[in-house]
């Protein structure tokens, strides 16, 4: 994602540039169609990680291919430096910006992941990360795998939306508000809001396995992608250091529970996460040195959350293993 700095020195996230939607009901010029689009993500990015998890839980791999940008980028945007010849093997591009310029030769805005690209034309269609996973859950239903969970159940949508809103401002974006604050006052305000929200979430999750209802929903996915990066980057790199995640017992157990659930931990590459944050944010880490720790093996330890009940996939089933070309290095 891309950010701007306001005059108050508080971090402000730049709005997404491509707000189109891919829909099944004819409400947009981009119809849901198997094989037409390619989802471009990066393992490092929490916003992209949400779309990777949802795509996997719903079983959309056969109808929506995925390209993975490497963890490093420069002013020209995310690039495919981990792919053969440094190019995406399907789109043939070296930099994601090329897809934005294919859609608009005069494009001069931010280039972010996730982005959905039309394969035939090479044009970027949308980078609307807030809406994208909701559309996977609602507009792509005809292509969900058999046994796919309902991640956005109608009876809970209002509650999910409410939680998503505060989690976005105080936690998902809150860690960035800490890390990119331009003044002590802006940093302290963001820091207090972040940990106040984490305390409230910890209290909520002390007696229930998941945030809404008794199954995994969109709300859990959005919170988890920040929690899983917390100790590796946000605690130190972004100065979110009141406590480590491992020192917050409820949230640590909750995060481990999801990490060990198919579709979550098997999307995480801690090395790429650290390479991106410590290697790209030169204004925060001028040396570019990437820390060796923390040891990720703690993510595999027992969490005990089963005692709270809950059914991870509701009436559905867990996803199978990821495709060979989408697998991440195992821990340990």
C-alpha positions in Angstrom: 0.0 0.0 0.0 1.0 3.6 -0.4 0.9 6.5 2.2 1.0 10.2 2.4 2.0 12.4 5.3 -0.4 15.1 6.4 0.5 18.5 7.8 -0.4 17.3 11.3 2.4 14.7 10.9 -0.2 11.9 11.3 0.1 9.0 8.8 -2.7 9.0 6.2 -3.2 6.1 3.8 -3.5 7.1 0.2 -6.9 6.1 -1.2 -6.9 3.2 -3.7 -6.7 4.4 -7.3 -8.7 1.7 -9.0 -12.1 1.3 -7.4 -13.7 -0.9 -10.0 -15.3 -4.1 -8.9 -15.6 -7.5 -10.6 -19.2 -8.6 -10.2 -21.6 -11.4 -11.2 -24.7 -9.2 -11.4 -23.8 -6.8 -14.2 -23.3 -3.9 -11.9 -19.8 -3.3 -13.2 -18.1 -3.5 -16.6 -15.9 -6.3 -15.3 -17.9 -9.7 -15.1 -16.8 -12.6 -13.0 -15.3 -15.0 -15.4 -13.0 -18.0 -14.8 -9.5 -17.6 -16.2 -9.9 -13.9 -17.2 -8.1 -12.3 -14.3 -4.8 -12.7 -12.4 -4.5 -11.7 -8.7 -1.2 -10.1 -8.0 0.0 -10.2 -4.4 3.1 -10.1 -2.3 3.8 -12.4 0.7 5.1 -9.4 2.6 1.9 -7.3 2.4 -0.9 -7.8 5.0 -3.5 -6.2 2.7 -2.6 -8.8 0.0 -2.4 -11.6 2.5 -6.1 -11.1 3.2 -6.9 -11.9 -0.5 -4.6 -14.9 -0.5 -6.3 -16.4 2.5 -9.8 -15.8 1.2 -9.0 -17.1 -2.3 -7.6 -20.3 -0.7 -10.4 -20.9 1.8 -13.0 -20.5 -0.9 -11.1 -22.6 -3.4 -10.8 -20.0 -6.2 -7.4 -21.2 -7.3 -8.7 -23.0 -10.5 -10.6 -19.9 -11.7 -8.3 -17.0 -10.5 -4.6 -17.4 -11.0 -2.1 -15.7 -8.7 1.1 -13.9 -9.3 3.5 -13.2 -6.4 5.7 -10.1 -6.4 8.9 -10.3 -4.4 9.4 -8.5 -1.1 11.5 -5.7 -2.5 10.5 -2.8 -4.7 11.6 0.7 -5.6 10.0 3.9 -6.9 8.8 1.9 -9.9 6.6 -0.3 -7.7 6.4 -4.0 -6.8 8.5 -6.2 -9.0 8.7 -9.9 -9.8 12.3 -10.4 -8.8 11.7 -13.9 -7.5 10.3 -15.2 -10.8 12.4 -16.5 -13.7 13.8 -13.6 -15.8 12.4 -11.2 -13.1 9.0 -11.3 -14.9 5.6 -12.6 -14.0 5.3 -15.8 -15.9 1.7 -15.1 -17.1 1.6 -11.4 -17.6 5.3 -11.1 -18.8 5.8 -7.8 -16.8 8.8 -6.9 -14.6 7.0 -4.2 -12.5 3.4 -4.2 -11.5 3.2 -0.5 -12.6 3.2 -1.8 -16.2 -0.3 -3.2 -15.7 -1.5 0.2 -14.4 0.1 2.0 -17.4 -1.5 -0.6 -19.7 -4.9 0.6 -18.3 -3.9 4.3 -18.3 -0.7 5.4 -20.1 -0.7 8.6 -18.0 -1.2 6.9 -14.7 0.9 8.5 -12.0 -0.8 7.3 -8.8 0.2 4.6 -6.3 0.8 1.0 -7.3 -0.3 -1.5 -4.6 -1.0 -5.1 -3.9 -3.4 -6.8 -4.1 -4.2 -5.8 -7.7 -6.4 -7.8 -10.1 -5.2 -7.7 -13.7 -7.0 -8.7 -16.9 -4.7 -11.3 -18.4 -5.6 -10.8 -22.1 -5.0 -7.0 -22.1 -2.5 -6.8 -19.2 -4.6 -4.0 -17.7 -5.0 -3.5 -14.0 -8.6 -3.7 -13.1 -8.8 -3.0 -9.3 -6.6 -2.5 -6.3 -9.6 -2.0 -4.0 -8.3 -4.1 -1.2 -11.2 -3.3 1.2 -13.8 -4.6 -1.3 -11.9 -7.3 -3.0 -12.3 -10.1 -0.5 -16.0 -9.2 0.1 -16.5 -9.7 -3.6 -14.7 -13.0 -3.6 -17.1 -14.1 -0.9 -20.3 -12.8 -2.5 -19.8 -12.3 -6.3 -17.7 -15.4 -7.0 -20.0 -17.8 -5.2 -20.7 -19.9 -8.4 -17.0 -20.9 -8.3 -16.5 -21.6 -4.6 -15.2 -25.1 -3.9 -17.6 -27.7 -2.5 -17.4 -27.3 1.2 -16.2 -23.7 1.1 -17.0 -21.8 4.4 -19.3 -18.8 4.5 -16.8 -16.1 5.5 -19.4 -13.2 5.3 -22.7 -14.7 6.5 -25.6 -12.4 5.9 -26.9 -12.7 9.5 -23.6 -11.4 10.9 -22.6 -8.8 8.2 -23.5 -5.7 10.2 -21.4 -7.0 13.2 -18.5 -8.0 10.9 -18.5 -4.6 9.2 -18.5 -2.8 12.5 -15.5 -4.8 13.8 -13.7 -4.4 10.5 -14.1 -0.7 10.7 -12.4 -0.2 14.1 -9.8 -2.9 13.5 -8.8 -1.2 10.3 -8.4 2.3 11.8 -6.8 1.2 15.1 -4.9 -2.0 14.3 -4.4 -2.8 10.6 -3.7 0.9 9.8 -2.8 1.7 13.4 0.6 0.0 13.2 1.4 2.1 10.2 0.3 5.2 12.0 2.8 4.4 14.7 5.6 3.5 12.3 5.2 6.5 10.0 4.2 9.1 12.5 6.0 12.4 11.8 5.9 13.7 15.4 6.0 12.4 18.9 2.4 13.5 19.5 1.1 11.7 16.4 3.0 8.6 17.4 1.7 8.5 20.9 -1.9 9.0 19.8 -1.6 6.1 17.4 0.2 3.9 19.9 -2.5 4.4 22.6 -5.3 3.7 20.1 -3.6 0.6 18.9 -3.1 -1.0 22.3 -6.5 0.1 23.6 -8.0 -1.7 20.7 -5.9 -4.8 21.2 -6.9 -4.8 24.9 -10.6 -4.6 23.9 -10.1 -7.4 21.3 -8.3 -9.5 23.9 -11.2 -9.1 26.3 -13.7 -10.1 23.6 -11.7 -13.2 22.5 -11.1 -14.4 26.1 -14.4 -16.2 26.1 -15.1 -16.8 22.4 -12.9 -18.6 19.8 -13.7 -16.2 16.9 -14.6 -12.5 16.6 -18.2 -13.0 15.3 -20.3 -16.1 15.7 -18.7 -19.5 16.2 -16.8 -19.7 12.8 -14.0 -18.0 11.0 -15.2 -14.9 9.2 -13.8 -12.0 7.2 -13.3 -10.2 10.6 -10.8 -12.8 11.8 -8.9 -12.7 8.6 -8.5 -8.9 8.7 -7.3 -8.9 12.3 -5.0 -11.9 11.9 -2.9 -10.6 9.0 -1.7 -7.8 11.4 -1.2 -10.1 14.4 1.0 -12.5 12.4 3.4 -9.7 11.5 3.4 -8.1 14.9 6.5 -9.5 16.5 8.4 -9.9 13.3 8.1 -6.2 12.2 5.6 -4.0 14.0 6.9 -4.4 17.5 10.4 -3.1 16.7 10.3 -1.6 13.3 7.1 0.4 13.8 7.8 1.0 17.6 4.6 -0.8 18.6 6.4 -2.0 21.7 4.2 -1.9 24.8 4.2 -5.7 24.5 5.0 -8.4 22.0 2.2 -10.5 20.7 3.7 -13.4 22.6 3.2 -11.4 25.8 -0.6 -10.9 25.2 -1.8 -14.4 26.1 -5.3 -14.3 24.6 -4.3 -12.8 21.3 -1.2 -15.0 21.0 -3.3 -18.1 21.5 -5.9 -16.8 19.1 -3.3 -16.0 16.5 -1.7 -19.4 16.8 -5.0 -21.1 16.5 -5.6 -19.5 13.1 -1.9 -20.0 12.1 -2.4 -23.7 12.5 -5.7 -23.6 10.5 -5.3 -24.6 6.8 -5.3 -21.5 4.7 -3.7 -19.2 7.2 -0.2 -20.2 8.3 0.5 -21.9 5.0 0.3 -18.4 3.3 3.0 -16.9 5.5 6.7 -16.4 4.6 8.3 -14.6 7.6 11.6 -14.1 5.7 9.9 -12.2 2.9 7.9 -10.2 5.4 11.0 -9.0 7.2 12.9 -8.5 3.9 10.2 -6.1 2.8 9.7 -4.0 5.9 13.3 -3.7 6.9 14.7 -3.5 3.4 12.2 -1.1 1.8 11.5 1.4 4.6 14.8 3.3 4.4 13.5 6.3 6.3 12.9 4.0 9.3 15.8 1.5 8.8 18.5 3.3 6.8 21.0 0.4 7.1 18.6 -2.0 5.4 19.7 -4.7 7.9 17.1 -7.5 8.3 16.9 -9.0 11.8 17.4 -12.8 12.2 14.7 -13.2 14.8 12.2 -13.9 16.2 12.2 -17.7 16.1 8.9 -18.6 14.3 8.7 -22.1 15.8 6.5 -20.8 18.6 3.6 -20.5 16.1 3.4 -24.3 16.0 3.0 -24.7 19.8 -0.4 -25.8 21.3 -2.9 -23.0 21.8 -5.8 -24.6 23.7 -8.4 -22.6 22.0 -10.4 -25.7 21.1 -11.8 -25.6 24.6 -13.9 -22.5 23.6 -15.8 -24.6 21.1 -16.4 -23.1 17.7 -16.3 -24.7 14.3 -13.5 -23.1 12.1 -15.3 -23.8 8.8 -18.9 -24.0 10.0 -20.7 -26.5 7.9 -17.9 -26.5 5.4 -14.5 -28.2 5.2 -10.9 -27.1 5.3 -9.1 -26.4 2.0 -6.7 -28.9 0.6 -3.0 -28.2 0.3 -2.0 -25.1 -1.8 -0.8 -25.6 -5.4 2.9 -26.5 -5.6 3.9 -23.1 -7.1 2.2 -21.3 -4.2 3.7 -23.1 -1.3 5.8 -21.2 1.4 8.9 -22.6 3.2 7.9 -24.7 6.2 8.8 -23.6 9.7 11.4 -25.5 11.6 
